[in-house]
Amino acid sequence: MIRLAFWFVIILAAAFGAAWLADHPGDVTINFQAYRIDTSFAALTLLAALLVAIAGVGVGLYGWLRRDMPIFGTNQAIKRQTRGLKMLNQSLVALSAGDHKLARRLAGQAEVLLPPQPMVHLIAAEAAMRAGDHDEAAKRFRALEATEDGRLIGLRGLVAEARRVGRENEALTLARTAFEENRKSPWVLRTLFSLEVAAGNWQQAEEALKKVVKEGLVGADTAARHRGALAYAEAMESNLKGDRAAARKGLGRALSARPGFVPAVMALAKLEQAEGNQKKAEKIVLDAWSQNPHPGLGRIYKSLDAAESMQDWLKRVRKLSEKRPEHPESMLLLADALMDAGEYDAVRPLLDRLTHEAPSREAWQYRLALAHVQGDNPDPIEAALAHAPEGAGWRCSDCGHTPHNWAPLCPSCHSFDTIDWKARAEAMPAQARFDPTGTIALLSDSGPGPAD
């Protein structure tokens, strides 16, 4: 109502002004060079109003053309981009639902409707990878790398593609470039570290590990464990090159960062043995056995005097096992020496205890050999052996692979420093234990424990 009254007042004032001008037209004379124009003030006012009206219509027409002109109008561009964003969202939903073909098609349509968008390349790259079109995926990742906002994501995709086809050097170069782009990205630091390890660049890997620790991506205990693994790997490389001094120094650093690390202890003992330092090698094994008995240490200990008699070997085994007499490895090594020395009456209670407290295939095999020697019924023992767990061994905590020896990288999943020695006490869920009455009890009350 107020607006209607306002417009009524405006129209009334305009009519009053027009009527007044009609009654008082006035005279206007315009002299311009050789021209003279005589007119009335009312006519001049009417001409000015007409020009203003024409200008207003022109401005309105220009605005309409700019906004709503087909193809080039801003409203058309907005509508086009709105459709593109809708298709981009639909492609993301399709990708999440597992329909990579639909996601790829919708991303392509969105790319036509939208200005350059990193998200389009990212969705298209993911859809291409799921479709197995790795060339298209690499193309999309390169396009992402060329954008300011998507550079790091593009580098990440290119690193993954390079590692997929085994181009580790290219992946390492890309990871180093990504590190220059973002020095604090968790993905960049972890990837750079793993690639430096895979390339055998131990010093660069240690520098990358320092950055990982600085950013709080791993704890102090894990960092010390990794430093020990890196020092051991570098020492082994020096040993292969014939630089025993550097190897000994590296093994010392490994054991300083990771006390009792069995591979480093074994390597150091072998190094001393190779240089003729039998007493020093024996001391290393004895000290290590008191901390962490391991069959590899037992093999090195036996090789220190390959020409000794079985009785002399038994004496040395007793000396070694006294360091940790209750440990299954000590009992197994002692049982082996007693069997070799022919002391069957002494080995029987030891094997009975082993098959009850720490059953393994190896323990049951010794028990079966003893049964054959002493003429016992082997049937219940063979039945127990069939259900006995494999016992101790190296296992990757990431993929479960069981390599024969420790290595910095898992041979199966290529994870760094994930191989641990699982002790005999950490047997499989089902354990077969020998019952002196001839029965077998399958126990499932013990599970895996901490890594050795």
C-alpha positions as CSV (number, residue, x, y, z in Angstrom):
1,M,0.0,0.0,0.0
2,I,2.8,2.4,0.9
3,R,4.6,1.5,-2.3
4,L,1.4,2.2,-4.4
5,A,1.0,5.6,-2.6
6,F,4.7,6.4,-3.3
7,W,4.3,5.7,-7.1
8,F,1.1,7.7,-7.1
9,V,2.9,10.7,-5.7
10,I,5.7,10.3,-8.2
11,I,3.3,10.2,-11.2
12,L,1.3,13.1,-9.8
13,A,4.5,15.2,-9.5
14,A,5.6,14.3,-13.0
15,A,2.2,15.3,-14.4
16,F,2.3,18.5,-12.5
17,G,5.8,19.3,-13.8
18,A,4.7,18.5,-17.4
19,A,1.7,20.7,-17.1
20,W,3.7,23.5,-15.6
21,L,6.3,23.3,-18.5
22,A,3.5,23.3,-21.0
23,D,2.1,26.6,-19.5
24,H,5.6,28.1,-19.2
25,P,7.6,26.7,-22.2
26,G,10.3,29.4,-22.0
27,D,12.9,30.1,-24.8
28,V,16.3,28.5,-25.3
29,T,18.8,29.6,-27.9
30,I,21.9,27.5,-28.7
31,N,24.7,29.0,-30.7
32,F,27.3,26.5,-31.9
33,Q,29.9,27.7,-34.4
34,A,27.9,28.8,-37.4
35,Y,24.7,27.1,-36.2
36,R,21.9,28.7,-34.2
37,I,19.1,26.6,-32.6
38,D,16.0,28.2,-31.2
39,T,13.7,26.0,-29.1
40,S,11.7,26.0,-25.9
41,F,12.9,24.8,-22.6
42,A,10.0,22.3,-22.5
43,A,11.1,20.7,-25.8
44,L,14.7,20.5,-24.6
45,T,13.6,18.8,-21.4
46,L,11.5,16.3,-23.4
47,L,14.5,15.6,-25.6
48,A,16.7,15.0,-22.6
49,A,14.2,12.7,-21.0
50,L,13.9,10.7,-24.3
51,L,17.7,10.3,-24.5
52,V,17.8,9.1,-20.9
53,A,15.0,6.6,-21.7
54,I,16.9,5.3,-24.8
55,A,20.1,5.0,-22.8
56,G,18.2,3.1,-20.1
57,V,16.7,0.7,-22.6
58,G,20.2,0.2,-24.2
59,V,21.8,-0.6,-20.8
60,G,18.9,-3.0,-20.0
61,L,19.3,-4.7,-23.3
62,Y,23.1,-5.0,-22.9
63,G,22.5,-6.5,-19.4
64,W,20.0,-8.9,-20.7
65,L,22.3,-10.1,-23.5
66,R,25.2,-10.4,-21.0
67,R,23.2,-12.4,-18.6
68,D,20.8,-14.5,-20.7
69,M,22.4,-14.7,-24.2
70,P,22.5,-18.4,-25.2
71,I,25.9,-20.0,-24.8
72,F,27.8,-16.9,-23.8
73,G,25.5,-15.4,-21.2
74,T,26.6,-15.4,-17.5
75,N,23.4,-17.1,-16.4
76,Q,23.9,-19.8,-19.1
77,A,27.5,-20.3,-17.7
78,I,26.1,-20.6,-14.2
79,K,23.5,-23.1,-15.3
80,R,26.2,-25.0,-17.2
81,Q,28.5,-25.1,-14.2
82,T,25.5,-26.1,-11.9
83,R,24.9,-29.1,-14.2
84,G,28.6,-29.8,-14.2
85,L,28.8,-29.8,-10.3
86,K,25.7,-32.0,-10.2
87,M,27.4,-34.5,-12.5
88,L,30.6,-34.3,-10.5
89,N,28.8,-35.1,-7.3
90,Q,27.0,-38.0,-9.1
91,S,30.3,-39.3,-10.4
92,L,31.7,-39.3,-6.8
93,V,28.6,-41.2,-5.5
94,A,28.9,-43.7,-8.4
95,L,32.6,-44.2,-7.6
96,S,31.8,-44.8,-3.9
97,A,29.1,-47.3,-5.0
98,G,31.7,-49.2,-7.0
99,D,30.3,-48.3,-10.5
100,H,33.6,-47.0,-12.0
101,K,32.2,-47.0,-15.5
102,L,29.4,-44.6,-14.7
103,A,31.8,-42.5,-12.6
104,R,34.2,-42.2,-15.5
105,R,31.4,-41.2,-17.9
106,L,29.9,-38.6,-15.5
107,A,33.4,-37.2,-14.7
108,G,34.0,-36.8,-18.5
109,Q,30.7,-34.9,-18.9
110,A,31.4,-32.7,-15.9
111,E,34.8,-31.8,-17.3
112,V,33.1,-30.4,-20.4
113,L,30.8,-28.2,-18.4
114,L,33.1,-27.0,-15.7
115,P,36.3,-24.9,-15.7
116,P,39.5,-26.8,-14.9
117,Q,38.9,-28.7,-11.6
118,P,41.4,-30.9,-9.8
119,M,38.5,-33.0,-8.4
120,V,37.5,-34.0,-12.0
121,H,41.0,-35.4,-12.6
122,L,41.1,-37.2,-9.2
123,I,37.7,-38.9,-9.7
124,A,38.6,-39.8,-13.3
125,A,42.0,-41.2,-12.2
126,E,40.5,-43.4,-9.5
127,A,37.8,-44.7,-11.9
128,A,40.5,-45.4,-14.5
129,M,42.6,-47.4,-11.9
130,R,39.5,-49.4,-10.9
131,A,38.9,-50.2,-14.5
132,G,42.5,-51.3,-15.0
133,D,43.3,-48.4,-17.4
134,H,46.6,-47.3,-15.7
135,D,47.7,-45.3,-18.7
136,E,44.6,-43.0,-18.4
137,A,45.2,-42.9,-14.6
138,A,48.8,-41.8,-15.1
139,K,47.6,-39.1,-17.6
140,R,45.1,-37.8,-15.0
141,F,47.7,-37.8,-12.2
142,R,50.0,-35.8,-14.5
143,A,47.2,-33.3,-15.1
144,L,46.7,-33.1,-11.4
145,E,50.4,-32.5,-10.8
146,A,50.1,-29.5,-13.2
147,T,47.5,-27.8,-11.1
148,E,48.4,-25.7,-8.0
149,D,45.8,-27.3,-5.7
150,G,46.2,-30.8,-6.8
151,R,50.0,-31.1,-7.2
152,L,50.7,-33.2,-4.1
153,I,47.8,-35.6,-4.9
154,G,49.1,-35.9,-8.5
155,L,52.6,-36.7,-7.3
156,R,51.1,-39.3,-4.9
157,G,49.3,-41.0,-7.7
158,L,52.4,-41.0,-9.9
159,V,54.5,-42.5,-7.1
160,A,52.0,-45.3,-6.7
161,E,51.9,-46.0,-10.5
162,A,55.7,-46.0,-10.7
163,R,55.9,-48.4,-7.8
164,R,53.2,-50.6,-9.3
165,V,55.3,-51.2,-12.4
166,G,58.6,-51.5,-10.5
167,R,60.1,-48.2,-11.5
168,E,61.5,-47.6,-8.0
169,N,64.0,-44.9,-9.0
170,E,61.3,-42.9,-10.7
171,A,59.1,-43.3,-7.6
172,L,62.0,-42.1,-5.4
173,T,62.5,-39.0,-7.6
174,L,58.8,-38.2,-7.4
175,A,58.8,-38.7,-3.7
176,R,61.7,-36.3,-3.2
177,T,59.9,-33.8,-5.4
178,A,56.8,-34.2,-3.2
179,F,58.9,-33.7,-0.1
180,E,60.1,-30.3,-1.5
181,E,56.4,-29.4,-2.0
182,N,55.3,-30.4,1.5
183,R,57.9,-31.3,4.1
184,K,55.4,-32.2,6.8
185,S,52.9,-34.4,4.9
186,P,52.7,-37.8,6.7
187,W,52.3,-39.6,3.4
188,V,55.4,-37.9,1.9
189,L,57.6,-38.7,4.9
190,R,56.6,-42.3,5.2
191,T,56.8,-42.9,1.4
192,L,60.2,-41.2,1.1
193,F,61.5,-43.3,4.0
194,S,60.3,-46.6,2.6
195,L,61.7,-45.8,-0.9
196,E,65.1,-44.7,0.5
197,V,65.2,-48.0,2.4
198,A,64.2,-50.0,-0.7
199,A,66.9,-48.3,-2.7
200,G,69.5,-49.1,-0.1
201,N,70.2,-45.4,0.7
202,W,70.7,-46.0,4.4
203,Q,72.0,-42.6,5.3
204,Q,69.2,-40.8,3.4
205,A,66.7,-43.2,5.0
206,E,68.0,-42.3,8.4
207,E,67.6,-38.6,7.6
208,A,64.0,-39.3,6.5
209,L,63.4,-41.3,9.7
210,K,64.6,-38.2,11.7
211,K,62.0,-36.1,9.9
212,V,59.3,-38.8,10.6
213,V,60.2,-38.8,14.3
214,K,60.2,-35.0,14.4
215,E,56.7,-34.8,13.1
216,G,55.5,-37.3,15.7
217,L,54.5,-40.0,13.1
218,V,56.3,-42.8,15.1
219,G,57.1,-43.2,18.7
220,A,60.6,-43.2,20.3
221,D,60.7,-47.0,20.7
222,T,59.7,-47.6,17.1
223,A,62.3,-45.0,15.9
224,A,65.0,-46.7,17.9
225,R,64.0,-50.1,16.4
226,H,64.1,-48.7,12.9
227,R,67.5,-47.0,13.5
228,G,68.9,-50.4,14.6
229,A,67.5,-52.1,11.5
230,L,69.0,-49.4,9.2
231,A,72.4,-49.6,10.9
232,Y,72.4,-53.4,10.6
233,A,71.5,-53.2,6.8
234,E,74.2,-50.7,6.2
235,A,76.7,-52.9,8.1
236,M,75.8,-55.9,6.0
237,E,76.4,-53.9,2.9
238,S,79.8,-52.8,4.2
239,N,80.6,-56.5,5.0
240,L,79.7,-57.6,1.5
241,K,82.1,-54.9,0.2
242,G,84.9,-56.4,2.4
243,D,85.0,-53.4,4.8
244,R,84.9,-55.3,8.1
245,A,85.8,-52.3,10.2
246,A,82.8,-50.4,8.9
247,A,80.7,-53.5,9.3
248,R,81.7,-53.9,12.9
249,K,81.1,-50.2,13.6
250,G,77.6,-50.4,12.0
251,L,76.7,-53.5,14.0
252,G,77.8,-51.7,17.1
253,R,75.4,-48.8,16.3
254,A,72.6,-51.3,15.5
255,L,73.0,-53.0,19.0
256,S,73.3,-49.6,20.7
257,A,70.0,-48.5,19.2
258,R,68.4,-52.0,19.5
259,P,70.0,-54.1,22.3
260,G,69.7,-57.8,21.9
261,F,68.9,-57.6,18.2
262,V,69.5,-61.2,17.1
263,P,70.5,-60.7,13.5
264,A,73.1,-58.0,14.5
265,V,74.4,-60.3,17.3
266,M,74.7,-63.2,14.9
267,A,76.5,-61.1,12.3
268,L,78.9,-59.7,14.9
269,A,79.7,-63.2,16.2
270,K,80.3,-64.4,12.6
271,L,82.6,-61.4,12.0
272,E,84.7,-62.2,15.0
273,Q,84.8,-65.9,14.1
274,A,85.9,-65.1,10.6
275,E,88.8,-63.0,12.0
276,G,89.8,-65.9,14.3
277,N,88.6,-64.3,17.5
278,Q,86.9,-67.5,18.8
279,K,86.8,-66.5,22.4
280,K,85.3,-63.1,21.6
281,A,82.7,-64.7,19.3
282,E,81.8,-67.2,22.1
283,K,81.4,-64.4,24.7
284,I,79.1,-62.6,22.3
285,V,76.9,-65.7,21.9
286,L,76.9,-66.4,25.6
287,D,75.9,-62.8,26.5
288,A,73.2,-62.8,23.8
289,W,71.8,-66.2,24.9
290,S,71.3,-64.9,28.4
291,Q,69.1,-62.1,27.0
292,N,67.4,-63.8,24.1
293,P,68.0,-67.5,23.2
294,H,67.8,-68.1,19.5
295,P,68.5,-71.2,17.4
296,G,70.8,-69.2,15.1
297,L,73.0,-68.4,18.1
298,G,73.1,-72.1,18.8
299,R,74.3,-72.9,15.3
300,I,77.1,-70.3,15.5
301,Y,78.0,-71.6,19.0
302,K,78.4,-75.1,17.6
303,S,80.5,-73.9,14.6
304,L,83.1,-72.4,16.9
305,D,84.6,-75.9,17.4
306,A,83.5,-78.2,14.5
307,A,86.1,-80.9,15.4
308,E,85.1,-81.5,19.0
309,S,83.6,-84.8,20.3
310,M,79.9,-85.2,21.2
311,Q,80.8,-85.2,24.9
312,D,82.7,-82.0,24.6
313,W,79.8,-80.4,22.7
314,L,77.5,-81.5,25.4
315,K,79.6,-79.8,28.0
316,R,79.6,-76.6,26.0
317,V,75.8,-76.8,25.5
318,R,75.3,-77.2,29.3
319,K,77.4,-74.1,29.8
320,L,75.3,-72.2,27.2
321,S,71.9,-73.5,28.5
322,E,72.7,-72.5,32.1
323,K,72.4,-68.9,30.9
324,R,68.6,-69.4,30.4
325,P,67.8,-73.0,31.6
326,E,64.0,-72.6,31.6
327,H,63.8,-71.2,28.0
328,P,62.5,-73.7,25.4
329,E,65.5,-73.0,23.1
330,S,67.9,-73.9,25.8
331,M,66.0,-77.2,26.5
332,L,65.8,-78.0,22.8
333,L,69.5,-77.4,22.3
334,L,70.3,-79.5,25.3
335,A,68.0,-82.3,24.2
336,D,69.8,-82.3,20.8
337,A,73.2,-82.6,22.4
338,L,72.0,-85.3,24.8
339,M,70.6,-87.3,21.9
340,D,73.8,-87.0,20.0
341,A,75.8,-88.1,23.1
342,G,73.5,-91.1,23.6
343,E,72.3,-90.1,27.0
344,Y,68.7,-91.1,26.4
345,D,67.6,-91.5,30.0
346,A,68.6,-87.9,30.7
347,V,66.9,-86.5,27.7
348,R,63.5,-88.2,28.3
349,P,62.3,-86.0,31.2
350,L,63.6,-83.0,29.4
351,L,61.5,-83.8,26.3
352,D,58.4,-84.7,28.4
353,R,58.6,-81.2,29.9
354,L,59.1,-79.6,26.6
355,T,56.1,-81.3,25.0
356,H,53.9,-80.2,27.9
357,E,55.2,-76.7,28.4
358,A,56.3,-75.6,24.9
359,P,55.2,-78.1,22.4
360,S,56.4,-77.8,18.8
361,R,57.1,-80.0,15.9
362,E,60.8,-80.1,16.7
363,A,60.1,-81.2,20.3
364,W,57.8,-83.9,19.2
365,Q,60.3,-85.1,16.5
366,Y,62.9,-85.5,19.2
367,R,60.4,-87.4,21.3
368,L,59.5,-89.7,18.4
369,A,63.2,-90.4,17.7
370,L,63.6,-91.3,21.4
371,A,60.6,-93.6,21.3
372,H,62.2,-95.5,18.3
373,V,65.5,-95.8,20.1
374,Q,63.9,-97.0,23.4
375,G,61.3,-99.2,21.8
376,D,58.2,-97.1,23.0
377,N,54.9,-97.1,21.2
378,P,55.3,-94.4,18.5
379,D,51.6,-94.2,17.6
380,P,50.4,-91.6,20.1
381,I,53.5,-89.5,19.6
382,E,53.0,-89.5,15.8
383,A,49.4,-88.4,16.4
384,A,50.6,-85.6,18.6
385,L,53.2,-84.7,16.0
386,A,50.5,-84.4,13.3
387,H,48.8,-81.7,15.3
388,A,51.9,-79.9,16.7
389,P,52.5,-76.3,15.7
390,E,55.5,-75.3,13.7
391,G,56.9,-73.3,16.7
392,A,59.4,-70.5,16.5
393,G,60.2,-68.6,13.3
394,W,60.4,-65.3,11.6
395,R,57.1,-63.8,10.7
396,C,56.0,-60.5,9.1
397,S,53.5,-58.7,11.3
398,D,51.9,-57.0,8.3
399,C,51.2,-59.9,5.9
400,G,52.1,-63.0,7.9
401,H,54.8,-64.1,5.6
402,T,57.4,-66.5,7.2
403,P,60.8,-65.9,5.6
404,H,63.8,-68.1,6.6
405,N,65.9,-65.2,7.7
406,W,65.4,-61.6,8.9
407,A,65.5,-58.9,6.3
408,P,64.9,-55.1,6.5
409,L,62.1,-55.4,4.0
410,C,59.5,-58.2,4.0
411,P,60.0,-60.3,0.8
412,S,56.3,-60.5,0.4
413,C,54.7,-57.1,1.2
414,H,58.0,-55.0,1.1
415,S,57.1,-53.5,4.5
416,F,60.1,-52.1,6.4
417,D,61.2,-53.7,9.7
418,T,58.0,-55.8,10.2
419,I,59.7,-59.2,10.6
420,D,59.9,-60.5,14.2
421,W,60.9,-63.7,15.8
422,K,57.9,-65.5,17.2
423,A,59.1,-67.6,20.1
424,R,58.0,-71.2,20.8
425,A,55.8,-70.0,23.7
426,E,53.9,-68.0,21.0
427,A,52.5,-71.1,19.4
428,M,49.5,-71.4,17.2
429,P,46.0,-71.3,18.8
430,A,45.7,-75.1,18.9
431,Q,48.6,-76.9,20.6
432,A,49.1,-80.7,20.7
433,R,50.5,-81.9,24.0
434,F,51.6,-85.4,24.8
435,D,49.8,-87.3,27.6
436,P,51.9,-90.0,29.2
437,T,48.8,-92.2,29.3
438,G,48.7,-92.2,25.5
439,T,46.0,-89.5,25.0
440,I,46.4,-86.2,23.2
441,A,44.9,-82.9,24.5
442,L,44.3,-80.1,22.1
443,L,44.6,-76.9,24.0
444,S,43.4,-73.6,22.6
445,D,43.9,-71.4,25.7
446,S,47.2,-69.8,24.6
447,G,47.6,-67.1,21.9
448,P,50.4,-65.1,20.4
449,G,52.5,-63.0,22.7
450,P,54.8,-60.1,22.2
451,A,57.5,-60.3,19.6
452,D,60.9,-61.5,20.7
